[in-house]
């Protein structure tokens, strides 16, 4: 039996973890999995020690407000894993939570892996030294990340991005729309305000108001939205009914990928969803707001000029970013209208999305599982 400890802090990490566990299960007869994760990891057989939503928080001031709760969870996990040591601990994303836990578990003689590189290439490069102490191995999703880890002699492997392997964009838009009962002849715009309630609170209103503005100049627009769960759906619906009660938005729960497939264009929160939209080859407008203090700190420490993954991967402003003071209904609507009126701009996005997507297809789940078993068996991972 191979015993694995896992902590995944949000929905994207839950997906990564489930894919990894599936491949690990092919390499050994019995797996025992314990930790923190969501529905997908639970379905993979993981014993839940704490619910994942307790970790799903983003932003410096937001984390500070829950500091004592998060510290208590972290301390209890450390105690549990030292008393019941896994063969390997895998921290998936959530670096501010997982790296401390990995460091302490590694001190106790437990092998540790950090899956999903923190954005040290974007800001706070000094964290690489902290990662070197915490993790026996870093599994990174993007090709440009290896250089900085090699610079600091941190064992790492680029495995590609699992989403690039899974999202093939081969479904018929017509078939997907029929399945979701969406009119075939309309121009469909997806509104995706994020997976966290804190994101929805800041982003839903400008997205909805922008949609209403654009519809005044193009009556053929049809708006749909996808939320991660019923709680998020209800929160989004409350905001919609308050700020744009006249706007028709068809709201779905739990099938965001189908929503993306059905859409012609997407307005969405910055984050993993922008990568998914890129892999589906959907022209997009990116929105995001942080608290004032979090934004100020990030702005002071940022090393790159972009926030969304398509722009970071492209190394240029490929998709419009409406961040902070630019995250307004007027600017969002203006950027959407530009895409609606310019086939050339949308086609250019789609063409470049195809090139970037191909770079990320590496059979990531298998690559990650191979690297972890090499580490378990004591082989040098390169």
C-alpha positions in Angstrom: 0.0 0.0 0.0 1.1 3.5 -0.8 -0.1 6.1 1.6 -0.5 9.6 0.2 -1.3 12.9 2.0 -2.9 15.6 -0.2 -4.0 19.2 0.4 -5.8 20.9 -2.5 -7.1 24.4 -1.7 -9.6 25.0 -4.5 -11.6 23.5 -7.4 -8.7 23.6 -9.9 -6.4 21.8 -7.4 -9.2 19.2 -6.8 -9.2 18.5 -10.5 -5.4 18.2 -10.7 -5.4 15.9 -7.7 -8.0 13.6 -9.1 -6.2 13.2 -12.4 -3.0 12.5 -10.6 -4.5 9.9 -8.3 -6.0 8.1 -11.3 -2.6 7.7 -12.8 -1.0 6.8 -9.5 -3.6 4.1 -9.0 -2.4 2.4 -12.2 1.1 2.1 -10.7 0.2 0.3 -7.5 -2.5 -2.1 -6.3 -3.6 -0.1 -3.3 -3.6 3.6 -2.5 -4.6 5.2 0.8 -5.3 8.9 0.4 -6.0 11.4 3.1 -6.2 15.2 3.3 -8.2 18.1 2.0 -9.9 18.2 -1.4 -13.2 18.5 -3.1 -15.8 16.3 -4.8 -13.3 14.9 -7.4 -10.7 13.9 -4.9 -13.4 12.4 -2.6 -14.7 10.4 -5.6 -11.1 9.1 -6.1 -11.2 7.6 -2.6 -9.7 10.4 -0.4 -10.5 10.5 3.3 -11.5 14.1 4.0 -9.8 15.6 7.1 -11.2 19.1 6.5 -13.6 20.5 3.9 -11.9 22.2 1.0 -14.0 25.3 1.1 -12.3 26.3 4.4 -9.1 26.9 2.4 -10.7 28.6 -0.6 -9.7 32.2 0.1 -7.6 34.6 -1.9 -6.0 37.9 -1.2 -3.7 39.1 1.6 -6.4 40.9 3.6 -8.9 38.1 3.0 -6.5 35.5 4.4 -5.6 37.7 7.3 -9.2 37.8 8.4 -9.2 34.0 8.6 -5.7 33.6 9.9 -6.4 31.8 13.2 -8.8 29.3 11.6 -6.3 28.5 8.8 -3.5 28.2 11.3 -5.5 25.8 13.4 -6.3 23.6 10.4 -2.6 23.7 9.3 -1.3 22.8 12.8 -3.8 20.0 13.2 -2.9 18.5 9.8 0.8 18.6 10.7 0.1 16.8 13.9 -2.1 14.2 12.1 0.4 13.5 9.3 3.3 13.2 11.8 1.3 10.7 13.9 0.1 8.9 10.7 3.0 9.5 8.3 2.2 9.1 4.6 4.8 7.8 2.2 4.6 11.1 0.4 2.8 14.4 0.9 1.5 16.4 -2.1 0.6 20.0 -1.7 -1.5 21.1 -4.7 -1.3 24.9 -5.2 -2.3 27.0 -2.1 1.4 27.9 -1.5 0.9 30.1 1.5 -0.8 27.2 3.3 1.1 24.2 1.8 4.7 25.3 1.8 4.9 25.6 5.6 3.2 22.3 6.0 5.6 20.7 3.4 8.6 22.2 5.2 7.6 20.8 8.6 6.7 17.4 7.2 10.0 17.2 5.3 11.8 17.9 8.6 10.0 14.9 10.0 11.4 12.7 7.2 8.3 12.7 4.9 8.9 13.2 1.2 7.1 16.2 -0.1 6.0 17.4 -3.5 4.6 20.8 -4.4 2.3 20.5 -7.5 1.7 23.8 -9.3 4.5 26.2 -9.1 3.8 29.4 -7.1 4.0 32.4 -9.4 7.6 33.2 -8.4 8.1 34.3 -12.0 5.5 37.0 -11.5 6.3 38.3 -8.0 8.1 37.4 -4.7 10.9 35.5 -6.4 12.5 35.1 -2.9 9.9 32.4 -2.2 12.1 30.0 -4.3 14.4 29.7 -1.4 11.4 28.8 0.8 10.3 26.3 -1.7 13.7 24.7 -1.9 13.5 24.0 1.9 9.9 22.8 1.7 9.7 20.5 -1.3 11.7 17.5 -2.5 10.2 18.2 -5.9 8.2 20.9 -7.7 5.9 19.9 -10.5 5.2 22.9 -12.8 2.5 23.4 -15.4 4.1 25.9 -17.7 7.3 25.7 -19.7 8.8 29.0 -18.6 8.9 28.0 -14.9 11.8 25.6 -15.1 14.4 28.4 -15.6 13.8 30.0 -12.2 13.9 26.7 -10.3 17.1 25.6 -12.1 18.6 29.0 -11.2 18.1 28.1 -7.5 18.9 24.4 -7.8 15.4 23.3 -6.9 14.5 19.8 -8.2 11.6 20.3 -10.6 9.8 18.8 -13.6 7.6 20.5 -16.2 4.7 18.1 -16.7 2.5 20.3 -18.9 -1.0 21.2 -18.0 -3.7 18.5 -17.4 -6.4 20.8 -18.8 -4.6 21.0 -22.1 -4.8 17.2 -22.3 -8.4 17.1 -21.4 -9.9 20.0 -23.3 -9.9 19.1 -27.0 -12.5 21.5 -28.2 -13.9 18.9 -30.7 -17.6 19.1 -29.6 -20.1 20.7 -31.9 -21.3 24.1 -30.6 -24.7 23.3 -32.1 -24.8 20.0 -30.1 -23.7 21.7 -26.8 -26.2 24.4 -27.2 -29.0 21.9 -27.9 -28.0 20.0 -24.7 -28.1 23.3 -22.7 -31.3 24.5 -24.4 -29.5 27.6 -25.8 -30.8 29.3 -29.0 -28.6 28.4 -31.9 -29.0 31.7 -33.8 -28.0 34.0 -31.0 -24.5 35.4 -30.2 -23.8 33.7 -26.9 -21.6 35.5 -24.2 -20.6 33.6 -21.1 -20.3 35.5 -17.8 -17.9 33.7 -15.4 -17.3 35.7 -12.2 -15.0 33.2 -10.5 -15.2 30.2 -8.2 -14.8 32.1 -4.9 -17.5 34.1 -3.2 -15.1 36.9 -2.7 -14.5 37.0 -6.4 -18.2 37.0 -7.2 -18.8 39.8 -4.7 -16.3 42.1 -6.6 -16.7 41.0 -10.2 -20.3 39.9 -10.8 -21.8 43.4 -10.7 -19.5 45.0 -13.3 -19.8 41.9 -15.6 -23.6 42.0 -15.4 -23.8 45.7 -15.9 -21.4 45.5 -18.9 -23.6 42.7 -20.4 -26.6 45.0 -20.0 -24.8 47.9 -21.7 -23.7 45.7 -24.7 -27.2 44.4 -25.1 -28.5 47.9 -25.7 -26.4 48.1 -28.9 -26.8 44.4 -29.9 -30.1 42.8 -29.2 -28.9 39.4 -30.5 -26.7 38.8 -27.5 -27.7 35.9 -25.2 -26.0 35.6 -21.8 -25.2 32.5 -19.9 -23.2 31.9 -16.7 -21.7 28.9 -14.9 -21.1 28.7 -11.2 -19.3 26.1 -9.2 -22.1 25.2 -6.7 -25.6 26.2 -5.5 -24.2 28.6 -2.9 -22.3 30.5 -5.6 -25.3 30.4 -7.9 -27.6 31.9 -5.3 -25.1 34.6 -4.5 -24.7 35.5 -8.2 -28.4 35.5 -8.7 -29.0 37.9 -5.8 -26.5 40.3 -7.3 -28.0 40.0 -10.7 -31.5 40.6 -9.4 -30.3 43.7 -7.6 -28.1 45.4 -10.2 -29.6 44.2 -13.6 -33.1 42.8 -12.8 -34.1 43.2 -16.5 -31.1 41.3 -17.9 -31.8 37.7 -18.9 -29.0 35.4 -17.9 -29.3 31.6 -18.0 -27.4 30.3 -15.0 -26.0 26.8 -14.7 -24.2 25.0 -11.9 -21.2 22.6 -12.2 -20.8 22.5 -16.0 -18.6 25.4 -16.7 -16.8 23.6 -19.5 -20.0 23.1 -21.4 -20.9 26.8 -20.9 -17.5 27.7 -22.4 -18.1 25.4 -25.4 -21.5 26.9 -26.0 -20.2 30.5 -26.0 -19.0 32.6 -28.8 -17.3 35.0 -26.4 -16.5 35.0 -22.7 -16.2 37.7 -20.0 -14.5 36.2 -17.0 -12.5 36.5 -13.8 -8.7 36.2 -14.1 -7.5 32.8 -13.0 -7.5 29.2 -14.2 -10.7 29.9 -16.1 -8.8 32.1 -18.5 -6.6 29.1 -19.4 -9.7 27.0 -19.9 -11.2 29.6 -22.2 -7.9 29.8 -24.1 -7.9 26.0 -24.5 -11.5 26.1 -25.8 -10.3 28.8 -28.3 -12.8 31.4 -27.1 -12.2 35.1 -27.5 -12.4 36.7 -24.0 -12.3 39.8 -21.9 -10.7 39.4 -18.5 -11.8 41.2 -15.3 -10.5 41.2 -11.8 -10.6 43.2 -8.6 -8.6 42.7 -5.4 -9.0 44.6 -2.1 -7.1 47.9 -2.2 -4.3 46.7 0.2 -3.8 43.4 -1.6 -3.7 45.1 -5.0 -1.2 47.7 -3.7 1.2 45.0 -2.4 0.9 43.0 -5.6 1.5 46.0 -7.7 4.7 46.9 -5.7 6.1 43.4 -6.0 4.9 42.3 -9.5 7.6 41.4 -12.0 5.4 41.0 -15.1 2.9 43.4 -16.7 0.1 40.8 -17.2 -2.5 39.1 -14.9 -4.2 36.5 -17.2 -2.6 33.3 -18.2 -3.1 33.7 -21.9 -1.1 37.0 -21.8 1.6 35.5 -19.6 2.0 32.5 -21.9 2.0 34.7 -25.0 4.3 37.3 -23.4 2.1 40.1 -24.7 -1.3 41.7 -24.3 -3.2 39.1 -26.3 -6.5 39.4 -24.4 -7.9 42.6 -22.9 -7.5 42.9 -19.1 -9.8 45.1 -17.1 -8.3 45.1 -13.7 -9.0 47.2 -10.5 -10.1 50.7 -11.6 -10.6 49.4 -15.2 -13.0 46.8 -14.0 -16.0 48.9 -14.8 -19.1 48.2 -16.8 -18.2 50.8 -19.4 -14.7 49.5 -20.1 -15.8 45.8 -20.0 -18.6 46.6 -22.4 -16.3 48.6 -24.7 -13.8 45.7 -24.9 -16.6 43.2 -25.5 -18.1 45.3 -28.2 -14.7 45.6 -29.9 -14.5 41.8 -30.1 -18.1 41.6 -31.4 -17.4 44.1 -34.2 -14.0 42.8 -35.2 -13.7 39.3 -36.7 -10.0 40.0 -37.3 -9.2 40.6 -33.6 -11.2 37.5 -32.5 -9.6 35.3 -35.3 -6.1 36.4 -34.2 -6.9 35.4 -30.6 -8.1 32.0 -31.7 -5.1 31.4 -33.9 -2.6 32.2 -31.1 -4.7 30.2 -28.6 -4.1 27.2 -30.7 -0.3 27.6 -30.7 -0.2 28.2 -26.9 -2.5 25.2 -26.3 -0.2 22.8 -28.2 2.8 23.8 -26.0 0.9 22.7 -22.9 -0.1 19.2 -24.1 2.3 16.8 -22.4 0.1 14.1 -20.8 0.5 15.9 -17.5 -1.3 13.4 -15.2 1.0 10.6 -16.3 4.1 12.8 -16.2 3.4 13.9 -12.7 2.6 10.3 -11.5 5.9 9.1 -13.0 7.9 11.8 -11.3 6.2 11.1 -7.9 7.0 7.4 -8.2 10.6 8.1 -9.1 10.8 10.2 -5.9 9.1 7.4 -3.9 11.6 4.9 -5.2 14.5 7.1 -4.5 15.5 7.8 -8.2 16.8 11.2 -9.1 14.0 13.2 -10.7 14.9 15.5 -13.6 
